[in-house]
Amino acid sequence: MKNTDLLIYRIATGLLTLIMTFSATMYFTQYEMVSENFPKAGFPAFIVYPLAVAKILGLVAIWTDKSTMLREWAYAGFVFNLLFAIGAHAHVQDGKYAPVIVGLIAVGVSYFYKHKMLKTSAASE
């Protein structure tokens, strides 16, 4: 059971990593397009670069697992980011919900299985 939990955790976290890395990369490489679309969705354009950096740092916090507090904040940040993204896509009515919903599910699964593995390892000690 422990190996299955680890596999599910890694798949979900890997999927989350792909989505957030793609998003952050797009923010850096296609800044002009992204900075034009943020105000249409109700967000200021100046948050594009900080949001991209925050996504990368959040992934680092989750994968390195150096600090429990940073990991928890990273998961929370991704949930907030994805919920705001759903609201933004609903506001502009562009129908681009699929990656956001997949990301939100990946965050939830990754978080659940991380805590499940932590409880299992604590119980076995």
Secondary structure, DSSP 8 states (H G I E B T S, - for coil): -HHHHHHHHHHHHHHHHHHHHHHHHHHHHTHHHHHHHHHHTT--GGGHHHHHHHHHHHHHHHHH---HHHHHHHHHHHHHHHHHHHHHHHHHT----HHHHHHHHHHHHHHHHHHHHHHHHHHH-
